[in-house]
Amino acid sequence: MPGFFCLNSLTYLYLRSMRPLLILFTALSLSAADARQWRNSDGSQTLNGEFVSRDSNQVTLKRPDGKVFTIAVEKLHAEDVAWLNKNHPLPASKPAPAGNPAAAFDTLVFGDTRAQVEEKLLASRFVELTVDQVHLGRFGLNGVFKTRKQIGGKSYLLFFDWTDDNKLKEITLQTEGLKRDSYNTEMQASWKELVEVLSSLYGKPSVEGPFPDLGSLADGSFAASHSWKLSPGVALLGTAKDGATYQVVVRFKKDAVKVIEIP
């Protein structure tokens, strides 16, 4: 028995002496979990780096050689942004674009005039014009601006609705019309990433449902799966059908609406 006691004592002392190393190895393994390959926005360039920290505008990384540097979030690939939002989300609160907490999308505010909307869109870092600016008067604003970065592999076109006195009351972002066979693949992937993006901007959704079933969509209909409260208004995410094509859609509405969660 004395020998047994001595053996256990030595084992205890050995394990105790190893504890700092175990803690170190655990810390290193956790750190390595955030070491990954990153891509630029169009996927043409890659770099290896370990996540260090982030804010709403940039992410700090450490290269394998130990050098620490920062990169603008807007220059990252959409999949890397989605990884950030999932693994290192920002506090669940809506930012105040351009110092205006009433902004619904980018710097656009419900009640803006057409001239104000056009001016803000032309100055935006998040959307870009798809036609020559001199043709804006002919085409109007609907469908001529799109998001600069793809979300889940898709760009989103912008559409607008106005009050009787020509003030902004609704903003719609939607993909181009896609075929039925892409509904549960490409469209669902983009919808899933939009859930993460909108949640990082506006916090936890007040209504949270599954991806709308294809069979639930009638021609010309919009099925909402998620809703976020704005100040003022509401943001609705879902899918829509237009003839033989389908879109992922986000609607920013001035007037709140009652949303029935899809079972």
TAPE-V873443 format. One record per backbone hydrogen bond with DSSP energy under -0.5 kcal/mol. NH is the residue of the N-H (numbers start at 1). CO is the residue of the C=O. If there is no record, write none. Layout:
# TAPE-V873443
NH&CO  NH&CO
This chain:
# TAPE-V873443
5&1  6&2  7&3  8&4  9&5  10&6  11&7  12&8  13&9  14&10  15&11  16&12  17&13  18&14  19&15  19&16  22&18  23&19  24&20  25&21  26&22  27&23  28&24  29&25  30&26  31&27  32&28  33&29  34&31  35&32  36&34  36&49  38&47  40&45  41&75  43&40  47&38  49&36  50&62  51&34  52&60  53&60  55&58  59&71  60&53  61&69  62&50  63&67  66&63  69&61  71&59  73&57  74&57  75&72  76&73  77&39  80&77  81&77  82&78  83&79  84&80  85&81  86&82  87&83  88&84  93&91  97&95  99&96  100&97  101&99  103&100  104&108  105&108  108&105  111&168  112&109  114&166  117&113  118&114  119&115  120&116  121&117  122&118  123&119  124&120  124&121  128&146  130&144  135&132  136&133  138&135  139&135  140&136  143&158  144&141  146&128  147&156  148&126  151&154  152&150  154&151  157&174  158&145  159&172  161&170  163&167  166&163  168&112  169&161  170&161  171&252  172&159  173&250  174&157  175&248  178&246  182&179  183&180  185&182  187&182  188&183  189&185  190&186  191&187  192&188  193&189  194&190  195&191  196&192  197&193  198&194  199&195  200&196  201&197  202&198  203&199  206&227  207&227  209&225  210&262  216&213  217&214  218&216  220&241  221&218  223&239  224&222  225&237  226&237  227&207  228&235  230&233  231&232  234&253  235&228  236&251  237&226  238&249  239&223  240&247  241&221  242&245  245&242  246&178  247&240  249&238  250&173  251&236  252&171  252&250  253&234  253&251  254&169  256&254  259&257  261&259
